[in-house]
Amino acid sequence: MASLAPRWVKRSLVLLASFSLIASACGSAATTAPKAVPTTAAPTTGPTTEPSATPGPTGAAEGACTNMPSSPVTLTYWEASGEYLSEEGVAMLDAEFQHAHPNVKLSRVAKPFADIMATEKLQASGPNPPDILLTNVYDLLGPLVAANLVLPLDDYAARFGWKARFGESVLRVQSFSPDGRQYGTGHLYGLSPAATYVGLFYNRDVMTRLGLQVPTTYEELLATLEAARKSNVVPISAGIRDGWPAMDMFTSLQNIIALTEQVRSFVFRTSPDARFDTPENIEAAKLSQEVGRKGYYSPGYQGKTHQSAIDEFVAGKALYFLRSTAFAGPIKEGLGEKAAMILFPSRQGGPFAVTGAPGFSWSISTKSKYPDAAACYLDWRTGQRASELLVAEGGLPSMIAEYTGDSQFTKSILDGWAEIAQKDALVPYLAWAAANLHDTLSSATQQLVGDELSPDEFARQIQKAYEMLKPGS
């Protein structure tokens, strides 16, 4: 399946690193984890503190790491190279974990995710699979669950307090029915350290210059768009020539019209009556076109590339940029603290949802001889210490986090993620309803937002593809 966005982490384009985790996420036994990143500016090439100079992990994970092997063992895990942390960051975390558990040797196998996709099913079913597999929902996790090749993680989730750490929205997307046919329900089978969500970046200086307040409702958002247009400022920097950016533009409006459970039911296929050609989706499609017709997108946005839209926004020519947190890096680099992010405002009294998802997930092989040690490592790689390093390198942790540093840009992104989790408002990317749905969605939303396809025909096209394709097909 084609990627919905570029890599989750832009390592050379950094955020600031100082934040503390919400207390409930770590449980009553939590203590402060060691700090290896500065609390001012984050490093640009990964953490520089020597792994051997830091103590081992502490906190809730330590108390929950029960049944650890007492004799020397090797725990093998797969990871997509260049996805989340730098090589220095991973080395530091692994060294600290092994310091706390000296009899556990970690064997890391890092390779491009495309290579993992091509080999993991065969490797997982073989006689000697890795203890920890790397999966994605639509192509790998379901088939692995169906073949009984990965363990349910519910007991570990209770032991380590993962529900409080991540929130139901995040864990739901990594859950499957025991037969592997339906996700978004059943048991938890995966755990991801990072996430993305779609929101509105805005330029603080432009907002102030126009005498506007940050909108809290869709009605207020429309007023700011009109004010920007009248002042000859681009309201929303946009470019849909690449196709896929139009999906963010549609789903942001879908989420303020369609009920959250309608969207989830469509993606998760939890109801035989789930459809796309609904009155709500058609209304959202109409709004997508109205925004363009009123001149609220960049002039000539139909022919602009995604990169040209970013360039326009960071040049200070636009009030907003509607995109995923995966693009926080270039915005931070271009605008610095002039930029901030808000969740797409809902209509007064209307539904509230945000499109997003955790990234690639780790799962534990049913053939692992050391599942408790593997769970302990997953907890470590998705917990406080790892999340601090992830923020330092420009990523968004899957866990709920409260930022206490000086960067208002970073704070706005992490605060938005916490609000999504606390309100159980996360809905998955629409393309996750079927492994091959992305291309149809990309093309159809591009034509819709570009005013070349009617809302009714748009809904019919997606519904037809939805009926033909199946998850993991």
Residue pairs with C-beta under 8 A, 6 or more apart in sequence:
1 138
1 139
1 431
1 435
1 436
1 438
2 244
2 438
2 439
2 442
4 244
4 247
4 324
4 429
4 431
4 438
5 196
5 244
5 324
5 326
5 327
6 326
6 327
7 82
7 83
7 326
8 83
8 84
8 194
8 195
8 196
8 326
8 359
8 395
8 396
9 83
9 84
9 85
9 194
9 390
9 393
9 394
9 395
10 326
10 327
10 328
10 329
10 330
10 394
11 44
11 45
11 46
11 86
11 393
11 394
12 44
12 45
12 329
12 394
13 328
13 329
13 330
13 332
13 333
13 394
14 41
14 42
14 43
14 44
14 329
14 332
14 392
14 393
14 394
15 42
15 328
15 332
15 391
15 392
15 394
15 407
15 409
15 410
15 413
16 40
16 41
16 42
16 391
16 392
16 405
16 406
16 407
16 410
17 37
17 38
17 39
17 41
17 42
17 388
17 389
17 391
17 392
17 405
18 38
18 39
18 40
18 403
18 404
18 405
18 406
19 388
19 391
19 401
19 402
19 403
19 404
19 405
19 410
19 414
20 401
20 402
20 404
21 384
21 387
21 399
21 400
21 401
21 402
22 400
22 401
22 402
22 418
23 30
24 164
25 161
25 164
25 165
25 166
25 399
25 400
26 59
26 60
26 161
26 165
26 383
26 384
27 60
27 63
27 64
27 160
27 161
27 164
29 59
29 60
29 62
29 63
29 64
30 59
30 60
30 384
31 58
31 59
32 58
32 59
33 57
33 58
33 59
33 383
33 384
33 385
33 388
34 54
34 55
34 57
34 58
34 96
34 385
35 388
36 47
36 49
36 54
36 92
36 385
36 388
36 389
37 43
37 47
37 49
37 388
37 389
37 392
39 405
40 406
42 391
42 392
42 393
42 394
43 392
43 393
45 86
45 88
46 85
46 86
46 87
46 88
46 89
46 393
47 86
47 88
47 89
47 92
47 389
47 392
48 88
49 92
51 91
51 92
51 94
51 95
51 96
51 99
52 95
52 99
54 92
54 95
54 96
54 99
55 96
55 99
56 96
56 97
56 99
56 100
56 101
57 96
57 97
57 100
57 380
57 383
57 385
58 100
59 383
59 384
60 160
60 161
60 383
61 160
61 376
61 379
61 380
61 383
62 100
64 159
64 160
64 161
64 376
64 379
65 101
65 372
65 373
65 376
65 379
66 159
66 372
67 372
68 101
68 104
68 372
68 373
68 376
69 103
69 104
69 370
69 373
70 103
71 103
72 103
72 105
73 103
73 104
73 105
73 369
73 370
73 373
74 104
74 105
74 106
74 107
75 104
75 105
75 106
75 107
75 131
75 132
75 370
75 373
75 374
75 377
76 107
76 108
76 109
76 130
76 131
76 132
77 106
77 107
77 108
77 109
77 130
77 131
77 132
77 134
77 362
77 374
77 377
78 109
78 110
78 111
78 116
78 120
78 130
78 132
78 133
78 134
79 90
79 108
79 109
79 110
79 134
80 110
80 111
80 112
80 113
80 116
80 134
80 360
81 110
81 111
81 112
82 112
83 113
83 194
83 359
83 360
84 193
84 194
84 359
84 390
84 395
85 93
85 386
85 389
85 390
85 393
85 395
86 393
89 389
89 390
89 392
89 393
90 108
90 110
92 389
93 380
93 381
93 385
93 386
93 389
94 106
94 108
96 385
97 104
97 106
97 377
97 380
98 104
98 105
98 106
101 373
101 376
104 370
104 373
106 377
109 130
113 134
113 136
113 360
116 134
117 139
117 140
120 133
120 134
120 135
120 140
120 144
121 140
121 143
121 144
121 147
123 129
123 130
124 133
124 144
124 147
124 149
124 150
124 365
125 147
125 149
127 367
128 367
129 149
129 365
129 367
129 368
130 365
131 364
131 365
131 368
131 369
131 370
131 371
131 373
131 374
132 362
132 363
132 364
132 365
132 368
132 374
132 377
132 378
133 140
133 144
133 149
133 150
133 362
133 363
133 364
133 365
134 360
134 361
134 362
134 363
135 141
135 144
135 150
135 189
135 190
135 360
135 361
135 362
135 363
136 360
136 361
137 173
137 174
137 183
137 190
137 361
137 432
138 432
138 434
138 435
138 471
138 472
139 435
139 472
141 150
141 174
141 176
141 180
141 183
141 189
141 190
141 361
141 363
142 176
142 180
142 181
142 183
142 471
142 472
143 180
143 472
144 150
144 180
144 189
144 363
145 176
145 177
145 178
145 179
145 180
145 189
146 179
146 180
146 181
147 180
148 366
149 365
149 366
149 367
150 189
150 190
150 363
150 364
150 365
150 366
151 189
151 363
151 364
151 365
151 366
151 368
151 371
152 178
152 187
152 188
152 189
153 162
153 187
153 188
153 189
153 190
153 191
153 363
153 364
153 375
153 378
154 187
154 188
156 162
156 375
156 378
156 379
157 163
157 171
157 188
159 375
160 375
160 379
162 171
162 188
162 191
162 379
162 382
163 171
165 382
165 383
165 399
165 400
166 358
166 382
166 398
166 399
166 400
166 421
167 400
167 420
167 421
167 422
167 424
167 426
168 424
169 420
169 421
169 424
169 425
169 426
170 192
170 195
170 358
170 398
170 421
170 426
171 188
172 184
172 185
172 426
173 183
173 184
173 357
173 358
173 426
173 428
174 188
174 189
174 190
174 191
174 192
174 358
174 361
175 183
175 184
175 185
175 186
175 187
175 188
175 189
176 182
176 183
176 185
176 186
176 187
176 189
177 183
177 185
177 186
177 187
178 186
178 187
181 471
182 268
182 269
182 270
182 471
183 268
183 471
184 264
184 267
184 268
184 270
184 428
185 268
185 270
189 361
189 363
190 361
190 362
190 363
191 361
191 362
191 363
191 378
191 382
191 398
192 358
192 359
192 360
192 361
192 362
192 382
192 398
193 359
193 381
193 382
193 386
193 387
193 390
193 397
193 398
194 358
194 359
194 390
194 395
194 396
194 397
194 398
195 325
195 356
195 357
195 358
195 359
195 396
195 397
195 398
195 417
196 324
196 325
196 326
196 356
196 357
196 359
196 396
197 324
197 325
197 354
197 355
197 356
197 357
197 396
197 416
197 417
197 420
197 426
198 248
198 251
198 252
198 322
198 323
198 324
198 325
198 344
198 354
198 355
198 356
199 322
199 324
199 325
199 341
199 342
199 343
199 344
199 354
199 413
199 416
200 221
200 252
200 320
200 321
200 322
200 341
200 342
200 343
200 344
201 313
201 320
201 321
201 322
201 323
201 327
201 328
201 331
201 339
201 340
201 341
202 214
202 319
202 320
202 321
202 339
202 340
202 341
202 342
203 313
203 316
203 318
203 319
203 320
203 335
203 338
203 339
204 337
204 338
204 339
204 340
205 316
205 338
206 228
206 233
206 316
206 318
206 319
207 213
207 214
207 224
207 319
210 224
210 227
210 228
210 231
210 233
210 319
211 227
212 224
212 227
212 228
212 319
213 220
214 340
214 342
215 221
215 223
215 224
215 342
215 345
216 345
217 345
217 346
217 347
217 348
218 256
218 345
218 346
218 347
218 348
218 350
219 347
219 348
220 345
221 344
221 345
224 235
224 319
225 235
225 236
225 291
225 294
225 296
225 319
225 320
226 235
226 294
226 296
228 234
228 235
228 318
228 319
229 235
229 294
229 295
229 296
233 317
233 318
233 319
234 297
234 298
234 299
234 312
234 317
234 318
234 319
235 295
235 296
235 297
235 318
235 319
235 320
236 291
236 296
236 297
236 298
236 318
236 319
236 320
236 321
236 322
237 298
237 309
237 310
237 312
237 313
237 317
237 318
237 320
237 321
238 245
238 249
238 297
238 298
238 301
238 304
238 309
238 322
239 245
239 298
239 301
239 303
239 304
239 305
239 306
239 307
239 308
239 309
240 246
240 249
240 301
240 302
240 304
240 446
240 449
240 450
241 302
241 303
241 304
241 305
241 306
242 305
242 306
243 442
243 443
243 445
243 446
244 306
244 438
244 442
244 446
245 306
245 309
245 323
246 442
246 445
246 446
246 448
246 449
246 450
247 429
247 430
247 431
247 441
247 442
247 445
248 322
248 323
248 324
248 355
249 288
249 291
249 322
249 445
249 449
250 284
250 285
250 288
250 445
250 448
250 449
251 355
251 429
251 430
252 322
252 344
252 355
253 284
253 287
253 288
253 291
254 263
254 280
254 281
254 284
255 263
255 344
255 346
255 351
255 352
255 353
255 354
255 355
255 427
256 284
256 344
256 345
256 346
256 347
256 350
256 351
256 352
256 353
257 280
257 281
257 283
257 284
257 287
257 347
257 350
257 351
258 278
258 280
258 281
258 284
258 351
258 353
259 280
259 351
260 351
260 352
260 353
260 425
260 427
262 274
262 278
262 280
263 353
263 427
263 430
264 270
264 427
264 428
265 271
265 274
266 274
266 275
266 276
266 430
266 433
266 466
267 427
267 428
267 429
267 430
267 432
267 433
268 428
268 433
269 433
269 471
275 463
275 466
276 459
276 462
276 463
276 466
277 456
277 459
277 460
277 462
277 463
278 459
281 459
281 462
282 455
282 456
282 459
283 455
285 448
285 455
285 458
285 459
286 455
288 445
288 448
288 449
288 455
289 448
289 449
289 451
289 455
291 297
292 301
292 449
292 450
292 451
293 451
298 304
298 309
298 312
298 318
301 309
301 450
302 450
302 451
304 312
309 321
310 321
310 327
310 330
310 331
310 334
312 318
313 320
313 321
313 331
313 334
313 335
314 330
314 331
314 333
314 334
314 335
315 334
316 335
316 338
321 327
321 331
322 344
324 356
325 341
325 356
325 396
325 413
325 417
328 341
328 394
328 396
328 409
328 413
329 394
331 339
331 409
332 339
332 394
332 409
336 409
337 407
337 408
337 409
339 409
340 408
340 409
340 412
341 409
341 412
341 413
341 416
342 412
342 416
343 354
343 416
343 419
343 420
344 354
346 352
352 423
352 425
353 425
353 426
353 427
354 416
354 420
354 425
354 426
354 427
355 426
355 427
355 428
355 429
355 430
356 420
356 426
356 427
356 428
356 429
357 426
357 428
357 429
357 432
358 398
359 398
362 378
362 381
364 371
364 374
364 375
364 378
365 374
368 374
380 386
382 397
382 398
382 399
383 399
384 399
386 397
387 397
387 399
387 401
390 396
390 397
391 397
391 401
391 410
391 414
396 413
396 414
396 417
400 417
400 418
400 421
400 422
401 414
401 417
401 418
402 414
402 415
402 418
403 410
403 411
403 414
403 415
405 411
419 425
420 426
430 437
430 441
431 437
431 438
431 441
432 471
433 466
433 469
433 471
434 465
434 466
434 469
434 470
434 471
434 473
435 469
435 471
435 472
435 473
436 469
436 473
437 465
437 466
437 469
440 461
440 462
440 465
441 462
441 465
444 453
444 458
444 461
444 462
445 458
447 453
447 458
448 455
448 458
453 461
